[in-house]
Amino acid sequence: MNYIAEINAFEQWLETNYLPSSAQLLWYKLMMLTNKAGWCEWITVDNQRLMGFIQLKREETFISIRNKLVEAGL
C-alpha cells in the first residue's frame, strides 16, 4: 500500500461523501496503525486503545463512529 495514495483517495472521496469529523479522525488513526504494522491485511486493536487515540470515553459513542466507517465501506 501507498500511505500518501490512500490519504489522497480518502480526501477525494470526502469531496463527494459526508463523514463526521470524528469518523475521519478514526480513519486516520486506523491508517496510522496499519502503516506501522507494515500494511498487513488485518490488524487487531481493541476499542479502548482506539478510543484513547480519538479521546473518547464512551464506548457506545466509539462504536457508533466506527459503524459510520463500516457503513461507508471504509
N, C-alpha and C positions, 0 to 999 in steps of 0.2 A: 504494500500500500504506500501511497504517497501522502504524507501528512498535509502538505500545503494544498494538494489537489482536492483532498477530502474537505478541507475547510472552505476552499473556493466553491466547491459544488454545494456545500451546505448553505453558504451565503447566497448563492444564486437561487437555490430552492426557496430560501426565505423571501426572496423578492416577490414571489407569487403565492406563497403559502404563509398562513399565520401559525406561530408557535409562541406561547408565552415566554417571557424572558427567563423565567426560572427553568423551563424545559430546555431552552437554548443553552443555559449555563450547564445544566446536567449533560447535555450532548457534548459540550466542550470538555468537561471533566472525564467523561467516558472515553473520548478520543485520546486524551492525555494518558489515561491508564492503558489503553490499547497500544498506544505508541511505546510506552515504557515496557510493555510486555512483549514487544517485538512483533506486533501485528498477528498474534495468534488468532485462530478462528474464533475461539471462545476464551473469555476471561471470567474469573469468579471474583466478585467483590460484594461484600454484604451491604445491606441498606444503611446500617449505621455509619459506615465509612463514607458512603456517598452523601449521606445527609450532612456529615461534617464538612465535606468539600463544598456543599452549596449552602451551608449554615442554616439547616432546618432542624427543628426539634421534634416536630410531629411526624411520625411515620406515615400516618394517613395522608398527610399533605404530600409527602415524598412519593408515595405510591400513585397518587393522582397525577403528579408531574411526570413520573416515569411512564404511566399509561398514555400520556399525550404523545410521547415519543413512539411508543408502540403503535398507537392508532395512526400516526403519520407515516408508519413504515420505516422509522429510523432506528 
